[in-house]
């Protein structure tokens, strides 16, 4: 009897929490209707304010078939990912041109959505080499194909006002010992290509007076003056050459303090371009100009910083809990916002930056 009761309880625990779940099945195919095996098919719960909840994921089998056997009714956004293929859900595509507005899947209770075929397009490739200012192959440089994030009701691509983001899963690659790179899986369209040196260790305060900076093809430090590279579906554009530019370098120094104005030792400082993550700049790319660790008296110096406008942030560990702070003042100036400040470098070092953290 006890065995029977335990069996019944186990069956109840394994049963679906709700009844009337839906199912989705179909195939992942290429442009010639050939099956694609090993593609990752993802259902993300969608809402008017973005994604909510963990996504459901399955892989297509040798025939390209995939099955979501039990899906709670609701509205989902569909994505499919496979190395070497262009993104199915493309944040940089124009609305109504084959992507963002067409990826919503609405499932009613008990609905069986079958024969849901998904076509992926072979990704394009951009290949070439990266050189340093002396003309030598640059090893370990990060090369990324970028497009503008789709603005509401707008158009992606190199133009537009949204932030630049990597265009596909394989669109960020490092150069080899010959300075060669090969970015892949790109959708058809135009891209900006940028090459950047390896990030510097965050605990070193360089005294160098020149530094290498991210450089866009064919050799400019500004995305506005970069030359777009156009690719067709499944095509390869090769022999792209980028010479990374150097720039005068300066240092930023100051002190980290707590809420009472006492120095904070061993805080980790990071320097990021001002506006990162606020609709401008580059998203998700390790182009951090530098960092440092505060000394025992709270003082810090970040070296080898090219001209520009930056945010200085500090983080400390308090009993295993991280705390962060923002620069409240630099050279005696007061920022517009109470919790952050910009540090601008033109042609001289910047001293007296004060970073406040909460313990």
Secondary structure, 3 states (H helix, E strand, C coil): CHHHHHHHHHHHHHCCCCCCCEEEEEEEECCCCCECCCCEEEEEEEECCEECCCCEEEECCCCCEEEEEEECCEEEEEEEECCCECCCCCCCCCCCCCCHHHCEEEECCCCEEEEEEEECCECEEEEEEEECCCCCECCCCEEEEEEECCCCCCCCECCCCCCEEECCCCCEEECCCCCEEEEEEECCEEEEEEEECCCCCCCCCCCCCEEECCEECCCECCHHHCCCEEECCCCEEEEEEEECCEEEEEEEEEEEECCCCCECCCCEEEEEECCECCCECECCCCCCCEEEECCCCCEEEEEEEECEEEEEEEEEEECCEEEEEEEEEECCEECCCCCCCEEEECCCCEEEEEEEECC
